[in-house]
Each structure stands twice: as structure tokens, then as C-alpha cells.
Amino acid sequence: MHIVIDAFGIKPGSGSIVIGNVVQGWSELPHGDKITVLCDDEAPFPVPDGVEVGTVDAPVSGQLGTAWRRSIGLRRTTKDIEADAVVCVVTASALAGTSGKRAVVVHDLRHELRPDQFSRQARAVRAVTWGWSLRTADALFCITERTRNDLERSRPWLMGRAAISYYGADHVDSWPEPKPETPPYAVAFGQTANKNVHEVLHGWALFCQQDDTMTLRLVAMNAADRETCTALVESLGIQDRVELMPFLEDEEFQACFSHASLVVFPSDFEGFGLPAIEALRLRIPVVISTDPAVVEISGGHATIAPDVRPETLAAAIQEALERTPEQLDAGREHTEKFTWSRMAQTIRDGLFA
């Protein structure tokens, strides 16, 4: 089979991580499929040997150019190269159809369930493009049961059409060997409103009253967030126990994550929650919230904070640090079912069953 992976408009970050690993996972399957990645220019992720990279010229630039590539350009190209199927890891794509079958991956519906975190324009565009994409797809795949439930609740006409195709965790096997540094530190995430970064800082301040060794590294923060959190950190008196860090290059982030003694991830909305499964894979204790997706994928191997009050988070942090080696080994074993080749196989089976 000739499989096209749509990577138009993808920039370095979470989107490229997911698509890049899907491509890698697909290339490891035993079927011998020909894989072509279509993108704006160079592929924004490492491309495995044997995978072809193609580009599509658009008559306009910018977002309109990307929209053209994802619609008319993609349709023309898939016809010219005789593709059997197109995998749209970006939900709203192939809006003009394709010459072969089309799989659409749905990551989450945060723009509908947390509308205050998106502009009115972004919500309006997604309402149109997602609606059309979901109606015209040959096969739909949700990355968790939580996302499928959200999808079917908002669109009952899709009941029974979407399959579950979990992300993988095995990409961290190529990261630096997990080796907690001395002095130890925890990692948390500072981007987007759903990560509860202010609540994490309040909880960390309370934890620091009973621990005088660990620091907290808040990663992936833009300049405005760092400025706001600097003032909060100073008001809490924990300047020497918190590092506010910008977005890191891949290798730097991987080392930072792998060498942590704890991951604090009390997000209140996730489609999947990749840091949680990465932590489990690396045998790093992790604190999560009661978010259905993260609870689902962690399978009981993470420490759950029932809410984000300071005392609750501080207690959860302490509990997570008390996880035994046997408990961490069990978490690692749990991640064996989360592989990118398994995600690719699930999509392939859904397309060609």
C-alpha cells in the first residue's frame, strides 16, 4: 500500500512529535508499505530510512497556503502519486477529499469544552473545518476513550464510528538514560491554561516547607508566563527552589525530563497526557489530576491529586516520591502496550479491514 502522511503546517513541538513517531511506527510494520510524508518544506521531524518526503507548491503563502495544500493540493498530489490512503494526524485536513481512503485522528475537543482558552476566530474555523473533516473521513481514530466519549457526546451521529488508537511511549527509549541528578529536581509544564501552573507553584511552596532539597523546573514557558510566574514565585518566597525555563530544544528537554526525580502534571484537560506516559516509561514518579484521559492512560500507576489545592498537591508530591522500585517497574511494564507501531497498525487495520 502507498500511504501518505499529511504534515502540512506542522512546526517543531507536540504536533511534530506525534506525527514523526507515527511515521516511525508505521515504517516498523511488516507490511512493506510505501510511505510518503507531504509537508510545506523540509520535514519537521527525523524521517526514517525508506520514507519519502514530498512538498506541494501553493499559489499563496501563509495560512492560506497551508489551507490550499491541505485541500486542493493534497487531493491533486495523492491522485498523481496514486496513494492508497492518506493519514491526517491533523484533524482538519484533506477538506477537498483524496483519491484514496482517508483516516482522521482526533486528539481532543478542548476548543469546544474549554472555549475560553481559544479565540472566537479559532473556534469558528474549527467548527467548520472539523465538522466537514469528521463527516467525510473513511475512518476515525481517537487517542483515548475520553476523547471518543467527548466526540460521540457532541456528535451522536458518529456513535460507533471511531476506534481508539493510543499514542506510543517507546520514543523515550532513545532519550538519555534515566538518572536522577543531585540535587534532585521535579519537572512541571508552564504552557497553556489547563496545566494549572499557578496552583502547582502554590503546592510546591507548601511542599518546600517539609523538604529542603528539591527544586522545581517549570519548562515550556513563554516570556509573558515567565514574567507573571516570577512575581508569584517571589511572593511565595521560593525563588531559590524554582527555575522558570523557556521552550527547550529537543535534546535539552529530553535530558531535563529523563534526569528528573519527579514529574508534576496536574492538568485539568488532556486528550492523552503524553508527559504522564513518558514518566511511567522512564520509571519516574508522576503526579496527575483526575482528568479522565490521564487517569485512563496511566492505569493506576500514577499518584492522583484529587484537586489542585496547595495542601492536596503537596501531599501528592510527597506520596509520589515514596513510590517503591517495584511500583515504578510496574508502571514501566504498563507502558509496553503503548507503542507507536501499535498506533500505526490500528490505523492501518481501520483503513483496510
C-alpha positions as CSV (number, residue, x, y, z in Angstrom):
1,M,0.0,0.0,0.0
2,H,1.1,3.6,-0.6
3,I,0.4,5.6,2.5
4,V,0.6,9.5,2.6
5,I,1.1,11.2,5.9
6,D,-0.2,14.8,5.9
7,A,2.4,17.0,7.7
8,F,1.4,20.4,6.2
9,G,1.8,23.3,8.6
10,I,3.4,21.3,11.3
11,K,6.1,23.1,13.3
12,P,8.5,21.7,15.9
13,G,6.7,20.8,19.1
14,S,4.0,18.4,20.2
15,G,2.5,18.1,16.7
16,S,5.7,17.1,15.1
17,I,6.5,14.7,17.9
18,V,3.2,12.8,17.3
19,I,3.4,12.8,13.5
20,G,7.1,11.9,13.5
21,N,6.5,9.0,15.8
22,V,3.5,7.8,13.8
23,V,5.7,7.8,10.7
24,Q,8.5,5.9,12.6
25,G,6.0,3.4,13.9
26,W,4.4,2.8,10.5
27,S,7.9,2.2,9.0
28,E,8.5,-0.6,11.5
29,L,5.4,-2.5,10.5
30,P,6.0,-5.7,8.5
31,H,3.7,-4.9,5.6
32,G,6.2,-3.1,3.4
33,D,4.0,-0.1,2.7
34,K,5.4,2.8,0.7
35,I,5.2,5.9,2.9
36,T,5.3,9.5,1.7
37,V,5.3,12.4,4.0
38,L,3.9,15.6,2.5
39,C,4.9,18.9,4.1
40,D,5.4,22.6,3.3
41,D,9.2,22.3,3.0
42,E,11.6,20.1,4.9
43,A,10.1,17.5,7.3
44,P,9.8,19.0,10.8
45,F,10.9,15.6,12.3
46,P,13.5,12.9,11.6
47,V,12.4,10.8,8.7
48,P,13.2,7.0,8.8
49,D,15.1,5.4,6.0
50,G,12.9,4.4,3.1
51,V,10.3,7.1,3.8
52,E,9.9,9.6,1.0
53,V,9.3,13.3,1.7
54,G,7.3,15.4,-0.8
55,T,6.3,19.0,-1.0
56,V,3.4,20.7,-2.6
57,D,3.6,24.2,-4.0
58,A,0.8,26.6,-3.2
59,P,-0.3,29.6,-5.2
60,V,-0.4,31.7,-1.9
61,S,1.7,31.8,1.2
62,G,1.0,31.7,5.0
63,Q,-2.1,30.1,6.4
64,L,-4.0,30.3,3.2
65,G,-1.2,28.4,1.5
66,T,-1.4,25.7,4.2
67,A,-5.1,25.5,3.8
68,W,-4.7,25.1,0.0
69,R,-2.1,22.3,0.5
70,R,-4.4,20.5,2.9
71,S,-7.3,20.6,0.4
72,I,-6.8,21.1,-3.3
73,G,-3.0,20.4,-3.2
74,L,-3.4,17.2,-1.2
75,R,-6.2,15.9,-3.5
76,R,-4.1,16.6,-6.6
77,T,-0.9,15.1,-5.2
78,T,-2.5,11.9,-3.9
79,K,-4.0,11.3,-7.3
80,D,-0.7,12.0,-9.1
81,I,1.3,9.6,-6.9
82,E,-1.5,7.0,-6.7
83,A,-1.8,6.9,-3.0
84,D,-4.0,4.2,-1.5
85,A,-4.7,6.2,1.7
86,V,-4.0,9.5,3.5
87,V,-3.5,9.7,7.3
88,C,-4.5,13.1,8.6
89,V,-2.9,13.3,12.1
90,V,-4.1,16.9,12.0
91,T,-7.8,16.6,12.4
92,A,-9.0,19.2,9.9
93,S,-7.3,18.3,6.6
94,A,-7.9,16.8,3.2
95,L,-11.0,19.0,3.0
96,A,-11.3,18.5,-0.7
97,G,-11.1,14.8,-0.4
98,T,-8.4,12.4,-1.6
99,S,-8.0,9.9,-4.3
100,G,-7.7,7.1,-1.7
101,K,-9.1,6.3,1.7
102,R,-8.6,8.9,4.5
103,A,-8.0,8.4,8.2
104,V,-8.5,11.3,10.6
105,V,-7.1,11.3,14.1
106,V,-9.0,13.3,16.8
107,H,-6.8,14.3,19.7
108,D,-9.2,16.3,21.9
109,L,-12.1,18.7,21.8
110,R,-10.6,21.3,24.2
111,H,-11.7,24.1,21.8
112,E,-15.3,23.1,22.5
113,L,-15.1,22.1,26.1
114,R,-12.8,24.9,27.2
115,P,-13.8,27.6,24.7
116,D,-12.4,30.4,26.9
117,Q,-8.9,29.1,26.1
118,F,-9.4,29.8,22.3
119,S,-10.1,32.9,20.3
120,R,-13.6,33.3,18.7
121,Q,-11.9,33.1,15.3
122,A,-10.1,29.8,16.1
123,R,-13.4,28.3,17.4
124,A,-15.2,29.4,14.3
125,V,-12.6,27.9,11.9
126,R,-12.5,24.6,13.8
127,A,-16.3,24.4,13.8
128,V,-16.4,24.5,10.0
129,T,-13.2,22.5,9.1
130,W,-13.5,19.9,11.8
131,G,-17.2,19.3,11.1
132,W,-16.5,18.7,7.4
133,S,-13.4,16.6,8.1
134,L,-15.2,14.3,10.5
135,R,-18.2,13.9,8.2
136,T,-16.1,12.9,5.2
137,A,-13.5,10.7,6.7
138,D,-13.4,7.0,5.9
139,A,-12.1,6.1,9.3
140,L,-11.9,8.0,12.6
141,F,-9.4,7.4,15.4
142,C,-9.4,8.9,18.9
143,I,-6.3,8.8,21.1
144,T,-8.2,7.9,24.2
145,E,-11.6,6.7,25.3
146,R,-12.1,10.1,26.9
147,T,-11.8,11.8,23.5
148,R,-14.1,9.3,21.9
149,N,-16.7,9.9,24.6
150,D,-16.4,13.7,24.1
151,L,-16.7,13.2,20.3
152,E,-19.8,11.0,20.5
153,R,-21.5,13.2,23.1
154,S,-21.2,16.3,20.9
155,R,-21.9,14.4,17.6
156,P,-24.2,11.5,18.3
157,W,-24.2,10.7,14.6
158,L,-20.6,9.5,14.9
159,M,-21.6,6.9,17.6
160,G,-19.7,3.7,17.0
161,R,-17.6,5.0,14.1
162,A,-14.4,6.0,15.9
163,A,-11.8,3.5,17.1
164,I,-9.2,4.0,19.9
165,S,-5.6,4.4,18.8
166,Y,-3.4,5.3,21.7
167,Y,-0.1,7.3,21.3
168,G,3.1,5.4,21.9
169,A,5.6,5.8,24.8
170,D,8.5,3.9,23.3
171,H,10.0,7.1,21.8
172,V,11.6,7.8,25.1
173,D,13.7,4.7,24.8
174,S,16.1,6.8,22.7
175,W,16.3,9.6,25.3
176,P,19.2,9.9,27.8
177,E,19.3,7.1,30.4
178,P,17.0,8.0,33.4
179,K,19.4,9.1,36.0
180,P,18.2,11.5,38.8
181,E,20.5,14.4,39.3
182,T,21.9,15.6,42.6
183,P,20.5,17.8,44.0
184,P,17.1,16.4,42.7
185,Y,14.5,18.3,40.9
186,A,11.0,18.0,39.6
187,V,9.6,18.9,36.2
188,A,6.3,20.6,35.5
189,F,4.9,22.4,32.5
190,G,4.1,26.0,32.3
191,Q,2.3,26.4,28.9
192,T,-1.5,26.7,28.3
193,A,-4.1,27.4,30.9
194,N,-5.0,23.7,31.5
195,K,-1.6,22.9,33.1
196,N,-2.6,24.8,36.4
197,V,0.9,26.3,36.7
198,H,-0.1,28.8,39.5
199,E,-1.6,26.0,41.5
200,V,1.5,23.9,41.1
201,L,3.6,26.8,42.4
202,H,1.4,27.2,45.5
203,G,1.6,23.5,46.1
204,W,5.3,23.5,45.6
205,A,5.7,26.3,48.2
206,L,3.9,24.2,50.7
207,F,6.0,21.1,49.9
208,C,9.1,23.2,50.3
209,Q,8.2,23.7,54.0
210,Q,8.9,20.0,54.6
211,D,11.7,19.4,52.0
212,D,14.8,21.5,51.6
213,T,16.5,19.6,48.8
214,M,14.4,19.6,45.6
215,T,13.9,22.3,43.1
216,L,11.1,22.7,40.5
217,R,11.8,23.2,36.8
218,L,8.9,24.8,35.0
219,V,9.5,24.2,31.3
220,A,8.0,25.4,28.1
221,M,7.1,28.9,29.3
222,N,6.8,31.9,27.1
223,A,8.1,35.3,28.1
224,A,4.7,36.6,29.4
225,D,4.2,33.5,31.6
226,R,7.7,33.7,33.0
227,E,7.1,37.3,33.9
228,T,3.8,36.5,35.7
229,C,5.2,33.5,37.5
230,T,8.4,35.3,38.6
231,A,6.2,37.7,40.6
232,L,4.3,34.8,42.1
233,V,7.4,32.9,43.0
234,E,8.8,35.9,44.7
235,S,5.6,36.5,46.6
236,L,5.7,32.8,47.8
237,G,9.4,33.2,48.8
238,I,10.6,30.2,46.8
239,Q,12.9,32.0,44.4
240,D,15.8,29.5,45.2
241,R,13.5,26.5,44.7
242,V,12.0,27.2,41.3
243,E,13.5,27.6,37.8
244,L,11.3,29.2,35.1
245,M,12.5,27.8,31.8
246,P,11.6,28.6,28.2
247,F,10.8,26.1,25.5
248,L,13.8,23.9,25.2
249,E,15.4,22.3,22.2
250,D,14.6,18.6,21.9
251,E,17.9,17.2,23.2
252,E,17.9,19.6,26.1
253,F,14.3,18.9,27.0
254,Q,14.9,15.1,26.8
255,A,17.8,15.3,29.2
256,C,15.9,17.6,31.6
257,F,13.0,15.2,31.7
258,S,15.0,12.0,31.9
259,H,17.1,13.2,34.8
260,A,14.2,14.4,36.9
261,S,13.2,12.7,40.2
262,L,9.5,13.6,39.7
263,V,7.1,14.9,37.1
264,V,4.2,17.1,38.3
265,F,1.4,17.1,35.8
266,P,-2.0,18.1,37.3
267,S,-3.5,19.2,34.0
268,D,-7.3,19.7,34.1
269,F,-7.8,18.8,30.5
270,E,-5.9,16.5,28.2
271,G,-6.7,14.4,25.2
272,F,-4.0,12.0,26.2
273,G,-1.3,13.4,28.5
274,L,2.0,12.4,26.9
275,P,4.2,13.5,29.8
276,A,2.5,11.1,32.2
277,I,3.1,8.0,30.0
278,E,6.7,9.2,29.3
279,A,7.3,9.5,33.0
280,L,6.0,6.0,33.6
281,R,8.1,4.6,30.8
282,L,11.2,6.1,32.3
283,R,10.3,4.9,35.9
284,I,9.9,8.5,37.1
285,P,7.2,9.1,39.8
286,V,4.4,11.3,38.4
287,V,1.6,13.3,39.9
288,I,-1.5,13.7,37.8
289,S,-5.0,15.2,38.2
290,T,-8.3,13.4,38.0
291,D,-8.5,14.3,34.3
292,P,-10.2,11.3,32.6
293,A,-7.7,10.9,29.8
294,V,-4.6,11.0,32.0
295,V,-6.2,8.6,34.5
296,E,-7.1,6.3,31.6
297,I,-3.6,6.0,30.2
298,S,-1.8,5.8,33.5
299,G,-3.7,2.8,34.5
300,G,-3.4,3.3,38.2
301,H,0.4,3.7,38.2
302,A,0.5,7.5,38.8
303,T,-0.3,9.4,42.0
304,I,-3.6,11.2,41.6
305,A,-4.2,14.6,43.2
306,P,-7.9,14.8,43.8
307,D,-7.8,18.6,43.4
308,V,-5.3,21.4,42.9
309,R,-5.4,23.0,46.4
310,P,-1.9,23.6,47.7
311,E,-2.2,21.1,50.6
312,T,-3.5,18.4,48.2
313,L,-0.7,18.9,45.6
314,A,2.0,19.0,48.4
315,A,0.6,15.7,49.8
316,A,0.5,14.1,46.3
317,I,4.1,15.2,45.6
318,Q,5.3,13.6,48.8
319,E,3.3,10.4,48.1
320,A,4.7,10.1,44.6
321,L,8.3,10.4,45.9
322,E,7.6,7.5,48.2
323,R,6.9,5.1,45.3
324,T,8.9,1.9,45.6
325,P,11.1,0.5,42.8
326,E,8.6,-2.3,42.4
327,Q,5.8,0.2,41.8
328,L,7.9,2.1,39.3
329,D,8.7,-1.2,37.5
330,A,5.0,-1.9,37.3
331,G,4.4,1.5,35.7
332,R,7.1,0.8,33.1
333,E,5.6,-2.6,32.3
334,H,2.2,-0.9,31.9
335,T,3.6,1.2,29.1
336,E,4.5,-1.8,26.9
337,K,1.0,-1.6,25.4
338,F,1.7,2.0,24.3
339,T,3.9,1.8,21.1
340,W,3.8,4.0,18.0
341,S,3.9,0.9,15.8
342,R,0.7,-0.3,17.5
343,M,-0.9,3.1,16.9
344,A,0.1,2.8,13.2
345,Q,-1.2,-0.8,13.0
346,T,-4.5,0.2,14.5
347,I,-5.0,3.0,11.9
348,R,-3.9,0.6,9.1
349,D,-6.4,-2.0,10.2
350,G,-9.2,0.5,10.4
351,L,-8.5,1.7,6.8
352,F,-8.1,-1.7,5.1
353,A,-10.2,-4.0,7.2
